[in-house]
Amino acid sequence: MNTGQGEQDEWLWGWDPTPGIVSVWAEPDGRAFVWRRLPETRALVRENVRFRPWLLLSSLEDLGTRPSDATYEELDGPGTFRYLVRANDGRALTRALLYGASKRLGRPVEYLRDVGPDRVFSLPPEEQYLVASGRTYFRDLAFDDLRRMQFDLETTGLDAERDRIFLIAVRDPDGRTETLHHENEAELLRQLVQRVQACDPDVIENHNLQGFDLPFLAQRAQKLGVALALGRAGLPGLRPRTSARLRTRYTVPGREFIDSMDAVRRHDFSARDLPGHGLKAVARHFGLAGPEREHISGAHVYDVFRRDPERVRRYAEDDVREAAGIARLLGGAAFALARMAPRRYERLADAGPATGVLDPLLVRAYLRAGVALPAHEPSDGTPHQGAALYLFATGIARRIVKADVASLYPSLMRQYRIGPRRDRLGVLLALVDRLVEQRLTAKAKAKECPPGSPERYTHEAMSAAMKIVVNSAYGYMGASSLTRFADVHAANEVTRRGREVLDLLCRELAARGVTLLEADTDGVYFSVPESFDEADERRIVSEVAELLPSRVHLEFDGRYAAMLSHEPKNYALQPYSGSLLLRGVAFRSSRAEPFGEEFLRRALRSLLTGGDVMGAREAYVAMVTSLRRREVTTFDVSARVRLTKSPSHYMTTRTQRRELSYEAVLASGRTTWTSGEHVRVYRATGGRAALLPDPDADDNDASAVPDPRDYDVEYYVRLLRETFAARLSRALSPEDFSAAFEDPEQLSLFNRTLAQARPILTVLREGVLHESASRDDNSA
């Protein structure tokens, strides 16, 4: 269907130009409250408006006794949900539908979800209002126009049933920090409420706000009988909501709760460069932690407070300053998404880009056009073909070039007009077209603005948001039964075209005398001959780019001195200048013991910088020696693991198989834990399972963690060789590998000299094709 640019802009941005919306709250009875900052003065105003709540139905059969003020509109097209029913009071409309469904089914039906996913479609009241009105958040506002407040709780422990809050750090919207303390915990919570009301922020932020602070605060307030009037519309206070990932989150009228942990996870999903997701680790990584930053182990904060309260106050104020910095650094994408999608800002911050962003955009577009929506369809059994991933060589190569294929799958969707079969309006493709065009414009504008300026930040955030949505379009189509317009056949056509492009790309590069190493939808790594300089490298990338389809862009993306190719998407890169880069779980994993990763970095630097096999051997001997002398800290031999089994589940299987992580928790005296909780464990002497406080979970510094040094030395020596050193096996011949990583205390009488040993590169015949799920497959 042909559509004009104006209509496509409405699909992307909405159509109501009302500026300055910072929060929307709506009730099922048709009342909506809209808080706005006036663009000229940034003064806050509140609008109380009425809207007509609505439902989409596949049939009017269950609405035989609909409210007298209810109206319906039959939508065009073959979609399942073809009746748009509105009423003055959404509660009365829902009651009528549930009554009719109960009569039809011959049993009580209490919830809309029980009517049937192919019979009714509903949205939360705020989204009903935003979809119907065409309004979105933050028009004509910059991120720094928001009044943002941060608070962080300091508690005597992690169990809200028995532990309490003794201190609260607050950073106000003007950047001032303070700590609240009172011997009476109930009075302390009232002080927090008063500070929030006095500061009147649009947004409340913290790191792990939804994972810890708000749940703990809600439980303590309930236990103490304190009313948490943290919103802008009085009581009740914190209200639970279910997030896209089925976790309980909290919300209030008039303010948005933003957990910077969501932005950190979203960043690391694509960049894979963070050492952990805890506040301290992320702040250090981004240079937000000052040299005087106070560090205290989470388990000891209360004890330190009783001896040295000023130290804990400094520690807590550092926390909220860093939380504010992370939220600003990584939060721009969610802010920009809220300018597009008809959802609350806080919901977009924790949503996946497919069901969380694309679905609301598609729903709004179809209702704006008066066209019926399809229901979710079950899969027809056609398997989703994974992305092509070629491994051409393993081992160490030198003079490396990366040629980047920018957004390959969205580019192929645009090139060959591949969209979901049931998207008869062509909305998804139109959105991809408009987002790509406007992303390029935003990137260009960002480059024209001074570094660090609010204008540059705004344009960069918009570009990042658009990239998130564009790159999720292919995953949206491939997520069978999870998304409304899923089409596995269209997704498979995209991957087929992607294979064709990769095959052409690799064939043409090889014809120009390079050694291919790895190729996937992100690009190609290859090694060039010694005679090549950077101009030659750029020239062959440019030549091959000219042979690709017009909308598929190949760019010169970097050059490196050396690369260890281990497995598909698992490699190490040594730049010509700068630090070693590690990619893939073989080299970087939140579960890996830090001592092993430190050894790998030292050994890799030796192998990649000068082909120094003896240097790798020395790194290995040094680490074995440090382990046997117990010079390695207990933290550095511990692993961070996620508990996926409930206590009852584990106890039923414990007799058949004992697992280190759960045994460590039990050995610490705990009998309960939460499924999904992370803990840090290690193997102690005698094979015992032991538990350490987790800096990443508790936001402590690793140096503050207790260090008993009671680990099983020989277990970790074996782990060093069999797990970590094994990741270097493709860089050496079998004989050199055995000699390099032989136990220094058990040398063979015929030990091999490494003086002449050199790393190797093994070229695989024709390359090995691996199928992998695209990152975007998981974006729903």
C-alpha positions in Angstrom: 0.0 0.0 0.0 1.3 3.4 -0.9 1.5 5.9 1.9 2.7 9.5 2.0 5.6 10.8 4.1 3.2 12.7 6.4 1.3 9.5 7.3 4.6 7.6 7.9 5.8 10.4 10.2 2.6 10.0 12.2 3.3 6.3 12.4 6.7 7.1 13.8 6.1 10.2 15.9 2.4 10.4 16.5 0.4 13.4 15.3 -0.4 15.5 18.3 2.3 18.2 18.6 1.7 19.0 22.4 5.2 19.8 23.8 6.8 19.0 27.1 5.0 15.9 28.3 7.1 14.4 31.2 4.6 11.9 32.6 1.2 10.5 31.9 -1.1 8.6 34.3 -4.4 7.3 33.3 -7.2 5.4 35.1 -9.5 2.8 33.7 -12.5 5.1 34.4 -11.3 7.5 31.6 -9.4 10.0 33.6 -6.0 11.0 32.4 -3.4 13.2 34.1 -0.7 14.8 31.9 2.3 16.6 33.4 4.1 18.9 31.1 7.1 21.3 31.2 6.4 24.4 29.2 9.1 24.8 26.5 9.6 28.5 27.2 10.0 28.5 31.0 10.3 24.8 31.9 7.5 25.4 34.4 5.4 22.4 35.3 1.7 22.2 34.6 -0.8 19.4 35.0 -3.7 18.8 32.7 -6.7 16.7 33.8 -8.4 15.3 30.7 -11.0 12.7 29.8 -10.5 10.0 27.2 -12.6 7.1 26.0 -11.1 3.8 27.1 -11.2 1.2 24.4 -10.8 -2.5 23.6 -10.2 -4.4 20.3 -12.5 -7.4 19.8 -12.7 -10.1 17.2 -16.5 -10.3 17.7 -19.2 -8.4 19.4 -20.7 -11.7 20.7 -19.6 -11.1 24.3 -20.9 -7.5 24.4 -24.6 -8.2 24.1 -25.2 -6.0 27.2 -22.6 -3.4 26.6 -22.8 0.0 28.5 -25.3 2.4 27.1 -22.5 4.9 26.2 -20.4 2.3 24.4 -19.8 2.7 20.7 -18.0 0.5 18.3 -16.3 1.0 14.9 -15.7 -1.9 12.5 -12.2 -1.6 11.1 -11.1 -2.3 7.5 -9.2 -5.3 6.3 -8.9 -9.0 7.2 -7.3 -8.7 10.6 -8.7 -10.6 13.6 -9.4 -7.6 15.8 -11.8 -5.7 13.7 -14.1 -4.1 16.3 -12.8 -1.0 18.1 -15.2 -0.6 21.1 -15.1 2.6 23.3 -16.9 3.7 26.4 -16.7 6.5 28.9 -15.7 4.1 31.7 -13.3 1.3 30.8 -14.2 -0.6 34.0 -17.9 -0.8 32.9 -16.8 -1.9 29.5 -14.6 -4.7 30.9 -17.3 -5.9 33.3 -19.7 -6.2 30.4 -17.2 -8.1 28.3 -16.4 -10.5 31.2 -20.1 -11.1 31.9 -20.7 -11.9 28.3 -17.7 -14.2 28.1 -18.8 -16.0 31.3 -22.2 -16.7 29.7 -20.6 -17.9 26.5 -18.1 -20.2 28.2 -20.5 -21.4 31.0 -17.9 -20.5 33.7 -16.8 -17.4 35.6 -14.3 -15.3 33.7 -12.6 -12.8 36.0 -9.8 -11.3 33.8 -9.5 -10.1 30.2 -6.6 -12.5 29.6 -8.9 -15.4 30.3 -11.3 -14.3 27.5 -8.9 -15.6 24.9 -5.9 -14.0 23.1 -7.7 -14.2 19.8 -10.9 -12.5 21.1 -9.7 -9.4 22.9 -6.8 -7.0 22.8 -6.2 -4.5 25.5 -3.5 -2.1 26.7 -2.8 -0.3 30.0 -4.8 2.9 30.4 -1.8 5.2 29.7 -1.1 3.4 26.4 -4.8 3.5 25.4 -4.6 7.3 26.0 -1.4 7.8 24.1 -2.4 5.6 21.2 -5.7 7.3 20.8 -4.4 10.9 21.2 -1.3 10.6 19.1 0.7 12.2 21.9 4.2 11.2 23.0 6.6 12.2 25.7 9.3 14.9 25.6 8.5 16.8 22.4 10.7 19.9 22.3 12.5 18.9 25.4 16.2 17.9 25.8 17.3 15.2 28.3 18.8 17.8 30.5 15.5 19.6 30.7 14.2 16.8 32.9 14.3 17.2 36.7 16.1 14.1 37.7 16.5 12.9 41.3 18.4 9.9 42.6 18.1 8.1 46.0 19.9 5.1 47.4 19.1 3.0 50.4 21.6 1.8 53.0 20.2 -1.1 54.9 21.4 -3.4 57.7 21.0 -6.4 55.5 19.2 -7.7 52.4 16.1 -9.2 54.0 13.3 -6.6 54.3 11.5 -8.8 56.7 14.2 -8.6 59.4 16.6 -5.9 58.2 15.9 -2.1 58.1 16.8 1.1 56.3 19.2 3.2 58.4 20.4 5.8 55.8 19.2 7.3 52.5 21.5 9.2 50.1 19.7 11.8 47.9 20.9 13.8 45.0 18.5 16.5 44.0 17.7 17.7 40.5 20.3 20.6 40.9 23.1 18.1 41.7 23.2 18.7 45.5 23.8 15.5 47.6 22.8 14.8 51.2 22.1 11.9 53.4 19.0 11.3 55.5 19.3 9.5 58.8 16.9 9.0 61.7 17.0 6.4 64.5 13.3 5.9 63.9 13.0 4.1 60.5 9.4 5.2 59.9 10.4 8.8 60.4 13.3 8.3 58.0 10.9 7.1 55.3 8.7 10.1 55.9 11.8 12.3 55.4 12.4 10.7 52.0 8.8 11.3 51.0 9.1 15.0 52.1 12.4 15.4 50.1 10.8 13.9 47.0 7.8 16.2 47.2 10.0 19.2 47.9 12.3 18.5 44.9 9.4 17.5 42.7 11.4 15.5 40.2 10.1 14.3 36.9 12.3 11.2 37.1 13.6 9.2 40.0 16.7 7.1 39.2 19.1 4.7 40.8 21.2 1.7 39.8 19.2 -1.5 40.6 16.3 0.8 41.7 13.7 -1.8 40.7 15.8 -4.8 41.7 16.4 -3.7 45.3 15.6 -0.1 46.5 11.9 0.1 45.6 11.0 -3.5 46.6 12.8 -3.1 50.0 11.3 0.4 50.5 7.8 -0.9 49.7 8.1 -3.8 52.2 9.5 -1.7 55.0 6.9 1.0 54.5 4.1 -1.6 54.6 5.5 -3.2 57.7 5.9 0.2 59.4 2.5 1.6 58.2 4.2 4.5 56.4 2.3 6.0 53.4 4.8 6.3 50.5 3.3 9.3 48.7 6.2 9.5 46.2 4.0 10.4 43.2 2.4 13.7 42.1 -1.2 12.6 42.7 -1.1 11.6 46.4 -2.0 8.2 47.7 -1.8 5.3 47.2 2.0 5.2 46.9 4.1 2.7 45.1 2.0 0.5 42.8 3.3 -2.8 41.4 3.3 -3.5 37.7 4.5 -6.4 35.6 7.4 -5.6 33.3 8.0 -7.0 29.8 10.3 -9.7 31.4 7.5 -10.7 33.9 9.3 -9.1 36.9 7.3 -7.0 39.3 8.2 -3.3 39.1 6.9 -0.3 40.8 5.3 2.9 39.5 3.6 6.0 40.8 1.5 8.7 39.2 3.3 11.7 37.8 6.9 10.5 38.0 8.9 8.0 36.1 11.2 5.4 37.8 14.3 4.7 35.8 16.6 1.9 36.8 20.0 2.5 35.2 20.7 -1.3 35.4 18.4 -1.6 32.4 20.5 0.8 30.3 23.7 -1.0 31.4 22.3 -4.4 30.3 21.1 -3.0 27.0 24.5 -1.4 26.4 26.5 -4.5 27.2 24.2 -6.7 25.1 25.5 -4.9 22.0 29.0 -3.6 23.1 30.0 -6.6 25.3 32.7 -4.4 26.9 31.6 -4.1 30.6 33.5 -5.9 33.4 30.2 -6.3 35.3 26.8 -4.7 35.7 27.2 -3.4 39.3 27.3 0.3 40.0 31.0 0.4 41.0 32.3 -1.6 38.1 30.3 0.4 35.5 31.3 3.7 37.0 35.0 2.8 36.9 34.7 1.5 33.3 33.2 4.8 32.1 35.5 7.0 34.2 32.7 8.3 36.5 34.4 7.2 39.7 36.7 9.7 41.3 40.1 8.9 42.8 38.8 9.6 46.3 35.7 7.4 45.9 34.9 5.7 49.2 34.6 1.9 49.1 33.0 -0.3 51.8 31.9 -3.9 51.5 28.1 -4.1 51.4 28.0 -6.6 54.1 29.9 -4.2 56.4 28.3 -0.9 55.7 26.2 -0.8 58.8 29.1 -1.9 61.0 31.2 0.9 59.6 28.4 3.4 60.0 28.3 2.7 63.8 32.0 3.4 64.0 32.5 6.0 61.4 29.1 7.5 60.1 30.8 10.2 58.0 32.7 7.6 56.0 29.4 5.9 55.1 27.8 9.2 54.3 30.6 9.9 51.8 30.2 6.4 50.4 26.4 6.7 49.9 26.7 10.2 48.3 29.3 8.8 45.9 26.7 6.1 45.0 24.0 8.6 44.0 26.5 10.8 42.1 27.7 7.8 40.1 24.1 6.6 39.5 23.2 10.0 38.1 26.2 9.9 35.8 25.4 6.4 34.5 21.7 7.3 33.9 22.7 10.3 31.9 25.5 8.6 29.9 23.4 5.6 28.9 19.8 6.8 29.3 19.5 8.9 26.2 18.3 6.1 24.0 15.2 5.3 26.2 14.5 9.1 26.4 14.5 9.3 22.6 12.4 6.2 22.3 9.8 7.8 24.4 9.5 10.6 21.8 8.3 7.9 19.4 6.5 5.0 21.0 3.1 5.4 22.8 4.3 4.1 26.2 5.4 5.6 29.5 9.1 6.5 29.6 9.8 4.1 32.4 8.3 1.2 30.5 10.4 1.9 27.4 13.5 2.0 29.6 13.0 -1.7 30.5 11.3 -3.0 27.4 12.8 -5.1 24.6 12.8 -3.3 21.3 10.5 -5.7 19.4 7.5 -6.2 21.7 8.3 -3.1 23.7 8.8 -0.5 21.0 7.9 -1.9 17.5 4.6 -3.4 18.7 3.2 -0.2 20.1 4.2 1.7 17.0 2.5 -0.9 14.8 -0.7 -0.9 16.9 -0.9 2.9 16.8 -0.3 3.0 13.0 -3.1 0.5 12.3 -5.6 2.2 14.6 -4.8 5.6 13.1 -5.4 4.1 9.6 -8.7 2.4 10.8 -7.4 -1.0 9.9 -8.0 -4.3 11.8 -5.1 -5.8 13.7 -4.0 -9.4 13.4 -3.9 -11.7 16.4 -0.8 -13.6 17.3 -0.5 -16.7 15.1 1.1 -19.9 16.2 4.1 -21.1 14.3 3.4 -23.3 11.2 6.4 -25.4 12.1 8.9 -23.7 9.8 12.2 -23.5 11.5 13.9 -20.1 11.8 17.2 -20.2 9.9 20.0 -18.7 11.9 22.4 -16.1 10.7 25.3 -17.2 8.6 28.6 -17.2 10.5 31.8 -18.4 8.7 35.0 -19.4 10.4 37.9 -19.4 7.8 40.9 -19.8 10.0 42.0 -20.4 13.6 45.1 -19.3 15.4 47.1 -16.1 15.2 47.1 -13.8 12.2 48.7 -10.4 11.7 47.8 -7.2 9.9 44.1 -7.5 10.5 41.3 -5.4 8.9 37.7 -5.3 9.9 35.2 -4.4 7.1 31.8 -3.6 8.7 28.5 -4.3 7.1 26.2 -1.6 8.6 22.9 -3.0 9.8 22.9 -5.8 7.2 19.4 -7.3 7.8 17.5 -4.0 7.9 19.4 -3.0 4.8 18.3 -6.2 3.0 14.7 -5.7 4.2 14.8 -2.2 2.5 16.7 -3.4 -0.6 14.3 -6.2 -1.4 11.2 -4.9 0.3 10.9 -7.9 2.6 8.3 -7.4 5.3 5.8 -9.4 7.2 3.0 -11.0 5.1 0.2 -9.8 7.4 1.5 -6.2 7.6 -0.8 -5.1 4.7 -0.1 -1.4 5.4 3.6 -2.0 5.1 4.2 -0.2 8.4 7.2 -2.1 9.5 9.1 -1.5 6.3 8.1 2.2 6.3 9.3 2.5 9.9 12.6 1.0 9.0 13.0 3.3 6.0 12.2 6.4 8.0 14.3 5.4 11.0 17.4 4.7 8.8 17.0 8.1 7.1 16.5 10.0 10.2 19.3 8.2 12.1 21.7 9.3 9.4 20.5 12.8 9.8 20.9 12.6 13.6 24.4 11.2 13.3 25.4 14.1 10.9 23.9 16.7 13.2 25.7 15.2 16.2 29.0 15.6 14.5 28.3 19.2 13.8 27.7 20.0 17.5 30.5 20.6 20.0 31.6 17.5 22.0 29.8 17.3 25.3 27.1 19.8 24.4 23.5 19.1 25.2 22.7 19.3 21.5 25.2 16.7 20.6 24.0 14.4 23.4 20.4 14.7 22.1 21.3 13.8 18.5 23.5 11.0 19.6 20.8 9.6 21.8 18.3 9.8 19.0 20.7 8.0 16.6 21.2 5.3 19.2 17.5 4.8 19.8 16.8 4.5 16.1 19.6 2.0 15.7 18.0 -0.1 18.5 14.6 -0.2 16.8 16.0 -0.7 13.2 18.1 -3.6 14.2 15.2 -5.3 16.0 13.0 -5.4 12.9 14.4 -8.6 11.6 14.2 -10.2 15.0 10.6 -9.0 15.3 9.7 -11.0 12.1 11.5 -14.1 13.3 10.0 -14.2 16.7 7.3 -16.8 15.8 4.1 -16.4 17.9 5.7 -13.8 20.1 5.0 -10.7 18.0 1.8 -9.7 16.2 3.3 -9.6 12.7 5.8 -12.4 13.1 6.6 -14.0 9.7 9.3 -16.7 9.8 9.2 -17.1 6.0 10.1 -13.4 5.6 12.8 -13.6 8.2 14.3 -16.7 6.5 14.3 -14.8 3.2 16.3 -12.0 4.9 18.8 -14.6 6.1 19.0 -16.2 2.7 19.8 -12.8 1.1 22.3 -12.3 3.9 24.1 -15.5 3.0 24.3 -14.3 -0.6 25.8 -11.0 0.4 28.3 -12.6 2.7 29.3 -15.2 0.1 29.9 -12.4 -2.5 31.7 -10.3 0.0 34.1 -13.1 1.1 34.7 -14.3 -2.5 35.6 -10.8 -3.7 37.9 -10.1 -0.7 39.7 -13.4 -1.2 40.2 -12.7 -4.8 42.2 -9.6 -3.8 44.8 -11.6 -2.0 43.7 -11.4 1.7 43.3 -14.3 4.2 39.7 -14.5 5.5 39.4 -15.2 9.2 35.7 -14.7 10.2 32.6 -13.3 8.6 29.0 -12.8 9.9 26.2 -10.2 9.7 28.4 -7.7 11.5 31.2 -7.8 9.0 34.4 -9.6 8.0 37.8 -9.9 9.6 40.7 -10.6 7.3 44.5 -10.6 7.2 46.4 -8.7 4.5 49.8 -9.4 3.0 52.9 -7.7 4.4 53.2 -5.5 1.3 49.8 -3.8 2.1 49.6 -0.4 3.7 46.5 1.3 5.1 45.7 2.8 1.7 45.7 -0.7 0.2 43.4 -1.9 3.0 40.9 0.9 2.4 41.1 0.5 -1.3 40.0 -3.2 -1.4 37.2 -2.6 1.1 36.0 0.3 -1.2 36.2 -1.9 -4.3 34.2 -4.7 -2.8 31.6 -2.2 -1.4 30.9 -1.1 -4.9 29.8 -4.7 -5.8 27.1 -5.0 -3.1 23.4 -4.1 -3.4 22.9 -0.4 -3.3 21.4 -0.3 0.2 24.0 -2.5 1.8 27.0 -0.5 3.0 30.4 -1.9 3.6 32.8 0.3 5.5 36.4 0.2 6.6 35.9 -0.3 10.4 39.4 -0.7 11.8 42.9 -2.2 11.6 44.8 -4.2 14.2 48.3 -5.6 14.6 47.2 -9.2 15.3 44.2 -11.4 16.1 43.7 -14.8 17.8 40.8 -16.5 16.1 39.6 -19.1 18.6 36.0 -20.0 17.7 33.2 -18.2 15.9 32.7 -14.7 17.5 35.3 -15.6 20.1 38.6 -13.8 19.4 41.2 -11.4 20.8 42.5 -8.3 18.9 45.7 -6.4 19.5 45.4 -2.8 18.1 48.5 -1.2 16.7 48.3 1.1 19.8 46.1 0.6 22.8 44.8 -2.1 25.0 44.0 -5.7 24.1 40.3 -6.3 23.0 38.6 -9.5 24.0 35.3 -10.7 22.4 33.1 -13.7 23.2 32.5 -15.8 26.3 35.7 -17.8 25.8 37.6 -14.7 26.7 35.1 -12.5 28.6 32.4 -13.9 30.8 30.7 -12.7 34.0 31.0 -16.3 35.2 34.8 -16.6 34.6 37.2 -16.6 37.5 39.2 -13.3 37.4 42.6 -15.0 37.9 42.0 -17.0 34.7 41.1 -13.9 32.6 44.1 -12.1 34.0 46.4 -14.9 32.9 44.7 -14.9 29.4 45.4 -11.2 29.0 49.1 -11.6 29.9 49.6 -14.6 27.7 47.7 -13.1 24.8 49.7 -9.9 24.9 52.9 -12.0 24.6 51.6 -14.1 21.7 50.0 -11.2 19.8 52.6 -8.5 20.2 55.7 -10.4 19.3 54.8 -14.1 18.9 56.5 -14.7 22.2 55.6 -18.2 23.2 58.1 -18.1 26.1 56.2 -15.0 27.4 53.0 -17.0 27.5 54.8 -19.8 29.3 56.2 -17.3 31.8 52.6 -15.9 32.4 51.4 -19.5 33.1 54.3 -20.3 35.5 53.8 -17.0 37.3 50.1 -17.7 37.8 50.6 -21.3 38.9 53.3 -20.1 41.4 51.0 -17.4 42.7 48.2 -19.9 43.2 50.4 -22.3 45.1 51.8 -19.5 47.3 48.2 -18.3 47.8 49.1 -14.9 46.5 46.0 -14.9 44.4 43.0 -13.4 46.3 40.0 -15.5 47.1 37.9 -13.1 45.0 40.0 -13.8 42.0 39.4 -17.5 42.1 35.6 -17.1 42.7 33.0 -17.2 40.0 29.7 -15.3 39.7 26.8 -17.6 39.0 23.1 -17.3 38.7 20.8 -19.4 40.8 18.1 -20.8 38.5 16.6 -23.4 40.7 14.3 -22.7 43.6 15.3 -24.1 47.1 12.7 -26.8 46.8 13.7 -27.8 43.3 17.4 -28.1 44.2 16.7 -30.1 47.4 14.7 -32.7 45.4 17.7 -33.2 43.0 20.5 -32.8 45.6 20.9 -36.5 46.3 21.6 -37.2 42.6 23.8 -34.2 41.9 25.3 -31.6 44.1 26.1 -28.3 42.6 28.8 -26.0 43.8 26.7 -22.8 43.7 23.8 -24.1 45.8 26.1 -26.0 48.2 28.0 -22.8 48.8 24.7 -21.0 49.7 23.7 -23.8 52.0 27.1 -23.9 53.6 26.9 -20.2 54.4 23.8 -20.9 56.6 21.2 -19.8 54.1 18.3 -22.0 53.4 16.4 -19.7 51.1 17.2 -17.8 47.9 15.5 -16.2 45.0 15.5 -17.8 41.6 17.6 -15.5 39.4 19.8 -14.3 42.3 23.5 -14.0 41.6 26.1 -15.3 44.0 29.9 -15.5 44.0 31.2 -19.0 44.9 34.5 -20.8 45.0 35.9 -24.3 45.8 37.6 -24.3 49.2 40.1 -26.8 50.7 38.8 -30.3 50.9 36.5 -29.7 48.0 34.1 -27.6 50.2 31.8 -25.1 48.5 32.1 -21.6 49.8 30.4 -18.3 49.3 31.8 -14.7 49.0 30.0 -11.4 49.1 29.4 -10.4 45.5 30.7 -6.9 44.6 28.7 -6.9 41.3 25.4 -7.7 43.1 26.0 -5.6 46.2 27.8 -2.8 44.4 30.9 -3.1 46.6 34.5 -2.9 45.6 36.3 -6.1 45.1 39.1 -4.9 47.4 36.6 -4.8 50.3 35.5 -8.4 50.0 36.7 -10.8 52.8 39.7 -12.8 51.8 40.1 -16.1 53.7 42.6 -17.6 51.1 41.3 -21.1 51.8 40.7 -22.1 48.2 41.6 -25.5 46.8 44.9 -24.7 45.1 45.4 -27.7 42.9 41.8 -27.5 41.7 42.5 -24.0 40.4 45.8 -25.0 38.9 44.0 -27.7 36.9 41.3 -25.1 35.9 44.0 -22.7 34.8 45.4 -25.3 32.3 42.3 -27.2 31.3 40.0 -24.2 30.9 41.9 -21.0 30.4 45.1 -22.1 28.8 43.1 -24.4 26.5 41.7 -21.3 24.9 45.2 -20.7 23.4 45.4 -24.2 22.0 44.7 -23.1 18.4 47.5 -20.6 18.5 50.2 -23.3 19.0 51.2 -26.6 17.6 50.1 -29.5 19.9 53.8 -30.1 20.9 54.4 -26.4 21.7 51.1 -26.1 23.6 52.0 -29.1 25.8 55.5 -27.6 26.5 54.2 -24.1 27.2 51.6 -25.2 29.7 53.4 -28.0 31.4 53.3 -28.0 35.2 56.4 -26.2 36.4 56.8 -28.7 39.3 56.4 -31.8 37.1 58.7 -31.1 34.1 59.4 -34.0 31.7 63.0 -35.3 31.4 62.6 -34.6 27.7 60.9 -31.2 27.9 60.7 -29.3 24.6 62.5 -26.0 24.2 60.3 -23.0 23.3 63.1 -20.8 22.1 62.2 -21.3 18.4 58.4 -21.8 19.0 56.1 -19.5 17.1 52.3 -19.1 17.0 50.5 -20.8 14.1 47.5 -20.0 11.9 45.4 -22.9 10.5 43.3 -22.1 7.4 40.2 -24.2 7.2 39.3 -25.5 3.8 36.6 -23.3 2.2 35.6 -22.0 5.6 33.3 -23.6 8.1 29.7 -22.4 8.1 28.0 -22.1 11.5 24.4 -21.1 12.1 23.9 -18.8 15.0 20.9 -16.9 16.3 21.2 -13.2 15.4 21.3 -11.0 18.4 18.1 -9.4 17.2 16.4 -12.8 17.5 16.3 -12.2 21.2 15.0 -8.7 21.0 11.4 -9.5 21.6 
